[in-house]
Amino acid sequence: MRYFLTFSYDGTAYHGWQRQPNALGVQEVLDGALTTLLRQPVATVGAGRTDAGVHASCMVAHFDADVADEAWLADKLNRLLPPDIAVSGVRRVRPEAHARFDAVRRTYHYHVYMRKDPFQRHFATRLFFRPDFDRMNEAAAWLCGGEDFTSFSKLHSDAKTNICHVSQAEWVDLGDGTWRFVISADRFLRGMVRAVVGTLFEVGRGRMDLGQFRSVVEARNRCAAGDSVPACALSLVEVAYPPEVYQV
């Protein structure tokens, strides 16, 4: 039987989500816990990959196994997993359901703050300048009309296509000098959100006008975009699926 596992993690100690030969990924830790509890080899398939240091308040992975009690498994996983990984639910899905390919929307948040705050430094980026957020929102709105986001993708990526459909991209004022960038799309390229934010900062600082921002997107060239921002402020917050995935 196939199950969707929903969980969260603090990515500080991990080299991203995906299992890797020479570094520790969240997937390796999760697979090990599942294998221990279910007493059979278990390999998860995630809804996507997150870079080193990126967090997730809502990540989904599927796995195949015989599970007698889903609530029992979620509870035991939380007891066995380290403190920086937490399972929120295990749910049976259709046999052909796929955590990655069936996802219809993913949403990321990127947090920044303007004044020194020791309680935000691990999950947000401090800015030593105040960008023009209105101008950045004008530029961000144009992302929803684009399709090819090669300019914001890591070089030498193994992605078969750089086409993405962005449905939301905006800065939200949380008050007290803290802002959140919200971006939703059907899929994301490696490093895409951090490169988008870095390029928006160029607009917000007056170093790039709206026409130049559009030219960056149309150039389909990573060298035309701004620098990537730090990973610690980025979190995957939602992975959405059509209802039929859960119709067992």
C-alpha positions in Angstrom: 0.0 0.0 0.0 1.1 3.6 -0.6 1.1 6.4 1.9 1.7 10.1 2.0 3.9 11.2 4.9 3.5 14.9 5.9 6.4 16.4 7.9 8.4 19.4 8.7 12.1 20.0 9.4 14.7 22.6 10.4 17.2 22.3 7.5 20.1 23.8 9.3 22.0 20.6 10.0 21.2 19.0 6.6 22.5 19.2 3.1 19.0 19.5 1.7 16.2 17.0 1.5 17.6 14.5 -0.9 19.8 11.5 0.0 23.4 12.1 -1.0 26.5 9.9 -1.0 28.8 12.2 0.9 26.5 14.4 3.0 23.5 14.0 5.3 20.1 14.7 3.9 16.7 14.7 5.6 15.6 11.8 3.3 18.3 9.5 4.6 17.2 10.1 8.3 13.5 9.6 7.5 14.1 6.5 5.4 16.2 5.0 8.3 13.5 5.7 10.9 10.8 4.1 8.7 13.0 1.1 8.0 13.6 0.6 11.7 10.0 0.9 12.7 8.4 -1.2 9.8 11.2 -3.8 9.8 11.5 -3.7 6.1 13.5 -1.5 3.6 11.6 1.7 3.0 12.6 4.4 0.4 10.6 7.6 0.4 10.0 9.8 -2.7 9.7 13.5 -1.8 7.5 16.2 -3.3 10.7 18.0 -4.4 14.1 18.9 -3.2 15.2 21.7 -0.9 18.8 23.1 -0.9 21.2 22.8 2.0 20.0 24.9 4.9 16.5 25.4 3.6 13.6 24.5 5.9 10.1 23.0 5.4 7.0 23.6 7.6 5.1 21.2 5.2 6.9 18.6 3.1 5.3 15.5 1.7 6.9 12.2 0.7 5.3 8.9 -0.4 6.4 5.4 0.5 5.2 1.8 0.0 4.7 -0.5 3.0 2.2 -2.5 5.0 1.0 -0.2 7.9 -1.5 -1.5 10.3 -2.0 1.8 12.2 -1.2 5.2 10.6 -1.5 7.1 13.9 0.8 4.6 15.6 3.4 5.1 12.9 3.3 8.9 13.1 3.7 8.8 16.9 6.6 6.3 16.8 8.4 8.3 14.1 8.2 11.4 16.2 9.7 9.5 19.1 12.5 8.1 16.9 13.4 11.0 14.7 15.7 13.8 15.9 14.2 17.0 17.3 14.7 18.9 14.0 12.3 16.6 12.1 8.6 16.3 13.0 5.9 14.1 11.4 2.4 15.6 11.3 0.5 12.8 9.6 0.6 9.5 7.7 -2.3 9.0 5.2 -3.0 6.1 2.8 -3.4 7.2 -0.9 -4.2 5.7 -4.2 -1.6 3.1 -5.3 -0.4 5.2 -8.2 -0.3 8.5 -6.3 3.1 10.3 -6.5 4.3 12.9 -4.0 6.2 14.8 -6.7 4.3 14.4 -9.9 0.8 14.7 -8.5 1.5 18.0 -6.7 -0.4 20.9 -8.3 1.1 23.7 -6.2 4.0 24.4 -4.0 4.5 27.5 -1.9 7.6 29.0 -0.4 8.1 31.8 2.1 11.3 33.9 2.4 11.6 36.2 5.5 13.7 39.3 6.0 14.0 41.7 8.9 15.4 45.2 9.2 16.6 45.6 12.8 18.9 43.4 14.9 16.9 40.6 16.4 18.7 37.5 17.9 15.5 35.5 17.7 15.1 35.8 13.9 18.7 35.2 12.8 18.3 31.5 12.2 15.1 31.6 10.0 15.3 35.0 8.4 17.8 37.3 6.7 18.7 40.7 8.2 18.8 43.5 5.7 21.1 46.4 6.3 19.2 48.6 3.8 15.5 49.3 3.3 14.4 48.3 -0.2 11.4 49.7 -2.0 8.9 46.9 -1.4 6.2 48.5 -3.6 8.6 48.5 -6.5 9.6 44.9 -5.8 6.0 43.9 -5.8 5.5 45.5 -9.2 8.4 43.4 -10.5 7.2 40.3 -8.7 3.8 40.5 -10.3 5.4 40.1 -13.7 6.7 36.7 -12.6 3.1 35.4 -12.9 3.2 36.1 -16.6 6.4 34.3 -17.3 7.1 30.7 -18.1 10.8 30.0 -18.7 12.7 30.7 -15.5 16.2 29.6 -16.7 17.6 32.9 -15.4 16.8 31.9 -11.9 18.0 28.3 -12.1 21.2 26.8 -10.8 23.7 26.1 -13.6 24.1 22.5 -14.9 20.8 21.4 -13.4 19.3 18.0 -14.4 15.8 19.5 -14.9 14.3 18.4 -18.2 12.5 21.8 -18.6 12.7 25.2 -17.0 9.1 26.0 -17.6 7.2 26.9 -14.4 3.8 28.5 -13.9 3.9 31.0 -11.0 0.5 31.8 -9.6 1.5 34.2 -6.7 4.6 36.3 -6.0 4.3 39.1 -3.5 6.0 40.8 -0.5 3.8 41.0 2.7 4.4 43.4 5.5 4.3 41.5 8.8 5.0 44.6 10.9 7.9 45.6 13.1 10.3 45.7 10.2 9.7 42.1 9.1 8.6 41.1 5.6 7.7 37.9 4.0 8.0 37.0 0.3 5.3 34.5 -0.8 5.7 32.6 -4.0 3.5 29.7 -5.4 4.0 27.7 -8.5 3.3 24.3 -10.0 7.0 23.5 -9.8 10.3 25.2 -8.9 13.8 25.0 -10.3 16.9 24.4 -8.2 17.8 27.6 -6.4 15.0 29.5 -8.1 13.4 31.2 -5.2 16.7 32.5 -3.7 17.7 33.8 -7.1 14.4 35.5 -7.6 14.6 37.2 -4.2 18.2 38.3 -4.8 17.2 39.9 -8.2 14.1 41.6 -6.6 16.5 43.2 -4.1 18.3 44.8 -7.1 15.0 46.3 -8.0 14.3 47.4 -4.5 17.7 49.1 -4.1 17.2 51.1 -7.4 20.0 49.2 -9.2 17.5 47.7 -11.7 14.3 49.1 -13.1 11.2 47.1 -14.0 12.2 46.9 -17.7 15.6 45.5 -16.8 13.9 43.0 -14.5 11.8 41.8 -17.4 14.9 41.6 -19.5 16.5 39.4 -16.9 13.7 36.9 -17.1 13.6 37.0 -20.9 17.4 36.5 -21.1 17.2 32.9 -19.9 20.7 33.4 -18.5 21.6 32.9 -14.9 24.4 35.4 -15.2 21.9 38.1 -15.9 20.1 37.7 -12.6 21.1 38.9 -9.1 23.0 36.9 -6.5 21.2 34.2 -4.5 20.2 35.2 -1.0 21.0 33.0 2.1 19.2 29.7 2.5 18.3 30.0 6.2 15.4 32.4 5.5 13.6 30.1 3.0 10.9 27.6 3.9 8.6 25.3 1.9 5.2 25.9 3.5 2.7 24.0 1.3 2.4 21.2 -1.1 -1.1 20.9 -2.6 -2.7 17.9 -4.3 -6.0 17.2 -6.1 -8.6 15.5 -3.9 -8.6 12.3 -6.0 -5.1 11.4 -4.7 -6.7 10.5 -1.4 -9.7 8.6 -2.8 -8.5 5.1 -1.9 
